[in-house]
């Protein structure tokens, strides 16, 4: 992310995305994925840094329930913590266990 300045890392076993310095490996920030509704656990399926806007990324996240649709979470790391995450539901999301192209 940001032309090799930062590394974003996430796992399908966790609900956290980590932002680390590419030079030192030091963890700079954790972003927790919280689903809509109580007890809604989410996990990371894919991460993408925005190639045109520094400090912006998108996360494809899925709920642990297979019947739930995936969501794209847009993150602006420079925004205040309240507005840093903007959730937008995908209209035609694939189930979390299918491979899409």
Secondary structure, DSSP 8 states (H G I E B T S, - for coil): -TTTTEEEEE-TT-SEEEEEETTT--EEEEEE---SSTT--EEEEEEEE-SSSTTEEEEEEEESSTTS--EEEEEETTS-TTTSEEEEE-TT---TTS---
